[in-house]
């Protein structure tokens, strides 16, 4: 049987979710909900399955797992953040924990350079000079930093010294930006070693050149330097902890700025790719079922389900007699009720049988399989988009959710997550990983929005700035912004007896078709990772979508 697919022909460049004409046949009230769409998946933020509790104790005592953790430390889901003792710094500690840079240098796939190897072949360049991206600036700064790694004591003037012949062809602005990023990395290392006075001096060197209105590299340094300064103030008692991040079970932001998120959503297809790929995979898994039951662990606006309803209503082979959508909500029941009414109204306009149910649980740890009305002849699918990362810092809730999933035995579980390792217990490693990841977003905004665009300023300061602040400036329970990548999730799901389901060629085709509808199609790509899919910006993975089932 051919893979069933929904009609993306109706989702033209003017009809991608977020636009006024999105979703053919949608009622105005359904389309209006796009204005509430938050792409806070972008902030890219939540990791660490075990904060201060002994989550999965066997990982701490199994020698084979210990060896694995040594090799994969910076993407360890189960790592406990170590308690740093004041004055415990050892003089012979290397200048920087270099593992992230060495991994980057030895594993190009970690951050592919789809624009050509401009960083390593600058002396052979024959074309007109093209300014380096923030990602390339950070790569060069890291390599430059490695050159000084054997120096026990670093004079800041050495970091500012002009580059040798290998980098002589850089423009003055790029040279200054590389030096700026170097100093930022040096400051992060000093913060890690609790040498706060030296770190402050280095950060003071950044202040004249970093700017939230400058080029992407300068903007990135601005927010990371700001986060380092706040971390220093908190560690030295000069600043009391203050809530900078709202935790609503999914997102790390101070508040929702819907217009800015919508603007970004219309320019870049990150969330569209993961949502529609997931929808395609779910439709394929229930292709022979006349009754379908969808459980959504975190619905947000639920706009993507309008496209699922439309596709299901148009299915000719084995038409669906009834579809149920059950949503788990912990915060805003009224908002989800409005979403349900909009979806039911849309389904009614298509003469499609749909029922919508809310399971309201302020404490997700109370979730059981009895909350769901499962019928024997239903095709059950579970959708967890940017949900599991929110549970990483609440291991009991995560464990509870997975136990319930195992008891429900769905046909398929689709998972979309941030594709980044921002959860290392080692501060410097986490700092470097997040610096690279967020630099890709600053590059992306440079390409799709003007520098003085208020939407861009809002996204950078509220969305990314808050995420950076939480990752860099917080520890323990306050560090709620955490993410791990597909490899870690594979290990995690395997523990529960789940296996990865390879996404079909139709899924990949749909993903690429969506990308082609955007102006920046050449910068965005849908890549295969095992049996799963990642969506990347100029080679840097941003999000992933994967499908899972039980053995």
Long-range contacts (C-beta under 8 A, 24 or more apart in sequence): 1-287, 1-317, 3-280, 3-284, 3-287, 3-504, 3-505, 3-506, 4-283, 4-284, 4-287, 4-311, 4-315, 4-317, 5-280, 5-283, 5-311, 5-506, 5-510, 6-276, 6-279, 6-280, 6-283, 6-307, 6-308, 6-310, 6-311, 6-314, 7-310, 7-311, 7-314, 8-276, 8-510, 8-513, 8-514, 10-310, 11-276, 11-307, 11-514, 11-517, 12-517, 13-517, 13-518, 16-265, 16-266, 16-269, 16-272, 16-514, 16-517, 16-518, 17-265, 17-272, 17-275, 17-303, 17-304, 17-307, 18-262, 18-265, 18-266, 19-266, 22-303, 23-303, 23-306, 23-307, 23-310, 23-346, 24-310, 25-310, 25-346, 25-349, 25-350, 26-306, 26-346, 27-342, 27-345, 27-346, 27-349, 29-341, 29-342, 29-345, 30-303, 30-306, 30-342, 30-343, 30-345, 30-346, 33-301, 33-302, 33-303, 33-338, 33-339, 33-342, 34-262, 34-301, 34-303, 35-258, 35-259, 35-262, 36-256, 36-258, 36-301, 36-335, 37-258, 37-261, 37-262, 37-265, 37-300, 37-301, 37-303, 38-251, 38-253, 38-256, 38-258, 38-261, 38-300, 38-301, 39-261, 39-264, 39-265, 39-270, 39-271, 40-250, 40-251, 40-252, 40-253, 40-256, 40-261, 40-386, 40-463, 41-270, 41-271, 41-274, 41-385, 41-386, 41-416, 41-418, 41-543, 42-261, 42-264, 42-270, 42-271, 42-441, 42-459, 42-463, 42-464, 42-542, 43-251, 43-252, 43-253, 43-463, 43-464, 43-466, 43-467, 43-481, 44-418, 44-420, 44-422, 44-437, 44-438, 44-441, 44-464, 44-467, 44-483, 44-542, 45-251, 45-252, 45-389, 45-418, 45-422, 45-467, 45-470, 45-471, 45-480, 45-481, 45-482, 45-483, 46-252, 46-389, 46-390, 46-392, 46-393, 46-418, 46-480, 46-481, 46-482, 46-483, 47-77, 47-389, 47-392, 47-421, 47-422, 47-423, 47-481, 47-482, 47-483, 47-484, 48-77, 48-79, 48-81, 48-392, 48-393, 48-423, 48-425, 48-479, 48-482, 49-77, 49-78, 49-392, 49-395, 49-398, 49-484, 49-492, 50-77, 50-78, 50-79, 50-80, 50-395, 51-80, 51-81, 51-393, 51-395, 51-476, 51-477, 51-479, 52-80, 52-81, 52-476, 52-477, 53-395, 53-396, 54-80, 55-395, 55-399, 56-395, 56-495, 72-487, 72-488, 73-99, 73-424, 73-425, 73-426, 73-429, 74-99, 74-100, 74-103, 74-421, 74-423, 74-424, 74-426, 74-429, 74-430, 74-433, 75-421, 75-423, 75-424, 75-484, 75-485, 75-487, 75-488, 76-423, 76-424, 76-425, 76-488, 77-392, 77-423, 77-484, 77-488, 77-489, 77-491, 77-492, 79-423, 79-424, 79-425, 80-425, 81-425, 81-475, 81-476, 81-479, 82-425, 84-194, 86-194, 87-194, 89-193, 89-194, 89-195, 91-152, 92-152, 93-193, 94-149, 95-148, 95-149, 95-150, 95-151, 95-152, 95-154, 95-189, 96-145, 96-146, 96-149, 96-185, 96-186, 96-189, 96-428, 97-189, 97-192, 97-426, 97-428, 97-429, 98-146, 98-149, 99-429, 100-142, 100-428, 100-429, 100-432, 100-433, 101-142, 101-143, 101-145, 101-146, 101-432, 102-146, 104-139, 104-142, 104-436, 105-143, 105-146, 111-135, 111-139, 111-436, 111-539, 111-540, 112-536, 112-538, 112-539, 112-540, 113-538, 113-539, 114-525, 114-538, 114-539, 115-538, 122-166, 122-167, 122-169, 122-170, 123-165, 123-166, 123-168, 123-169, 125-169, 129-169, 129-171, 131-171, 131-173, 131-174, 131-215, 132-170, 132-174, 132-177, 132-217, 133-216, 133-439, 133-443, 133-538, 134-215, 134-216, 134-217, 134-219, 134-220, 134-439, 134-440, 134-442, 134-443, 134-446, 135-436, 135-439, 135-440, 135-443, 135-538, 135-540, 137-174, 137-177, 137-178, 137-181, 137-217, 137-439, 138-181, 138-217, 138-220, 138-435, 138-436, 138-439, 140-167, 140-178, 140-181, 141-178, 141-179, 141-180, 141-181, 141-182, 141-184, 141-185, 142-185, 142-432, 144-178, 144-182, 145-182, 145-185, 145-186, 154-186, 156-183, 156-186, 156-201, 156-202, 156-205, 159-183, 159-186, 160-205, 173-215, 176-209, 177-215, 177-217, 177-218, 177-221, 180-206, 180-209, 180-210, 180-217, 180-218, 180-221, 181-217, 181-221, 184-210, 184-221, 184-224, 184-225, 184-228, 184-435, 185-432, 185-435, 187-225, 187-228, 188-224, 188-228, 188-427, 188-428, 188-431, 188-432, 189-428, 191-228, 191-231, 191-232, 191-235, 191-427, 192-426, 192-427, 192-428, 192-431, 194-235, 196-232, 196-235, 196-236, 199-228, 199-232, 200-229, 200-232, 203-228, 203-229, 203-232, 212-457, 212-460, 212-461, 213-451, 213-452, 213-457, 214-451, 215-446, 216-439, 216-442, 216-443, 216-445, 216-446, 217-439, 217-442, 219-442, 219-460, 220-435, 220-438, 220-439, 220-442, 223-438, 223-460, 223-461, 223-464, 223-465, 223-468, 223-469, 224-431, 224-434, 224-435, 224-438, 224-468, 224-472, 226-465, 226-469, 227-468, 227-469, 227-471, 227-472, 227-473, 228-472, 228-473, 230-469, 230-473, 231-472, 231-473, 231-474, 234-473, 241-474, 241-478, 244-466, 244-469, 244-470, 244-473, 245-466, 245-467, 245-469, 245-470, 245-480, 245-481, 247-390, 247-480, 248-331, 248-332, 249-298, 249-330, 249-331, 249-364, 249-387, 249-390, 250-298, 250-300, 250-386, 250-387, 250-390, 251-386, 251-390, 252-466, 252-467, 252-470, 252-480, 252-481, 253-462, 253-463, 253-466, 253-467, 254-462, 254-466, 255-462, 257-458, 257-459, 257-462, 257-463, 259-455, 260-454, 260-455, 260-456, 260-458, 260-459, 260-462, 260-463, 261-459, 261-463, 263-449, 263-455, 264-445, 264-448, 264-449, 264-455, 264-459, 267-448, 267-449, 267-518, 267-519, 267-520, 268-444, 268-448, 268-518, 268-520, 268-524, 268-537, 269-514, 269-515, 269-517, 269-518, 269-524, 269-535, 270-524, 270-535, 270-537, 270-542, 270-543, 271-543, 272-514, 273-511, 273-514, 273-515, 273-526, 273-533, 273-535, 273-543, 273-545, 274-385, 274-416, 274-533, 274-535, 274-543, 274-544, 274-545, 275-304, 275-385, 275-416, 276-304, 276-307, 276-510, 276-511, 276-514, 277-503, 277-507, 277-508, 277-510, 277-511, 277-526, 277-533, 277-545, 278-383, 278-385, 278-414, 278-416, 278-545, 278-547, 279-304, 279-307, 279-308, 279-311, 280-504, 280-506, 280-507, 280-510, 281-412, 281-414, 281-501, 281-503, 281-504, 281-507, 281-545, 281-547, 282-308, 282-381, 282-383, 282-412, 282-414, 283-308, 283-311, 283-312, 283-315, 284-504, 284-506, 284-507, 285-379, 285-381, 285-411, 285-412, 285-501, 285-547, 285-549, 286-379, 286-381, 286-411, 286-412, 287-317, 287-318, 288-318, 288-379, 289-318, 289-320, 289-377, 289-378, 289-379, 289-411, 290-318, 290-319, 290-320, 290-321, 290-322, 290-377, 291-320, 291-321, 291-322, 291-323, 291-324, 291-375, 291-377, 291-378, 291-379, 292-320, 292-322, 292-323, 292-324, 292-378, 292-379, 292-381, 293-323, 293-324, 293-326, 293-372, 293-374, 293-375, 293-378, 293-379, 293-380, 293-381, 294-323, 294-324, 294-325, 294-326, 294-381, 294-382, 294-383, 295-326, 295-327, 295-328, 295-372, 295-380, 295-381, 295-382, 295-383, 295-408, 295-410, 296-325, 296-326, 296-327, 296-328, 296-383, 297-328, 297-382, 297-383, 297-384, 297-385, 297-387, 297-401, 298-328, 298-384, 298-385, 298-386, 298-387, 298-390, 299-327, 299-329, 299-336, 299-339, 300-385, 301-339, 302-327, 302-336, 302-339, 302-340, 302-342, 302-343, 305-343, 306-343, 306-346, 309-343, 309-346, 309-347, 309-350, 309-352, 309-354, 310-350, 312-352, 313-347, 313-350, 313-351, 313-352, 320-352, 320-353, 321-353, 322-353, 322-354, 322-355, 323-347, 323-352, 323-353, 323-354, 323-355, 324-354, 324-355, 324-356, 324-357, 324-373, 324-378, 325-354, 325-355, 325-356, 325-357, 326-357, 326-358, 326-359, 326-372, 326-373, 327-356, 327-357, 327-358, 327-359, 328-359, 328-361, 328-364, 328-367, 328-371, 329-358, 329-359, 329-360, 329-361, 330-360, 330-361, 330-362, 330-363, 330-364, 331-362, 333-358, 333-360, 364-391, 364-394, 364-397, 364-400, 364-401, 365-394, 365-396, 365-397, 365-400, 367-400, 367-401, 367-404, 368-404, 369-404, 369-407, 369-408, 372-408, 374-408, 379-411, 380-408, 380-409, 380-410, 380-411, 381-410, 381-411, 381-412, 381-413, 381-414, 382-408, 382-410, 382-412, 382-413, 382-414, 383-413, 383-414, 384-413, 384-414, 384-415, 384-416, 385-414, 385-415, 385-416, 386-416, 386-417, 386-418, 388-415, 388-417, 388-489, 389-417, 389-418, 389-482, 389-483, 389-484, 390-480, 392-423, 392-482, 392-483, 392-484, 393-477, 393-479, 393-480, 393-482, 402-496, 405-496, 406-496, 406-497, 406-550, 409-550, 410-549, 411-549, 412-501, 412-547, 412-548, 412-549, 413-498, 413-547, 413-548, 413-549, 414-545, 414-546, 414-547, 414-548, 415-489, 415-545, 415-546, 415-547, 415-548, 416-543, 416-544, 416-545, 416-546, 417-483, 417-484, 417-486, 417-489, 417-543, 417-544, 418-483, 418-542, 418-543, 418-544, 419-483, 419-485, 419-486, 419-534, 419-541, 419-542, 419-543, 419-544, 420-483, 420-484, 420-485, 420-541, 420-542, 421-483, 421-484, 421-485, 421-488, 422-471, 422-481, 422-482, 422-483, 422-484, 423-482, 423-483, 423-484, 430-471, 430-472, 431-471, 431-472, 434-468, 434-471, 434-472, 436-540, 437-540, 438-464, 438-467, 438-468, 440-537, 440-538, 440-540, 440-542, 441-537, 443-537, 443-538, 444-523, 444-537, 447-520, 447-523, 448-520, 485-541, 485-544, 486-529, 486-530, 486-532, 486-534, 486-544, 486-546, 489-546, 490-530, 493-548, 497-550, 497-551, 498-548, 498-549, 498-550, 498-551, 499-548, 499-549, 499-550, 499-551, 500-530, 500-531, 500-532, 500-546, 500-547, 500-548, 501-531, 501-547, 501-548, 501-549, 502-530, 502-531, 502-547, 503-531, 503-532, 503-533, 503-545, 503-546, 503-547, 507-533, 508-533, 511-535
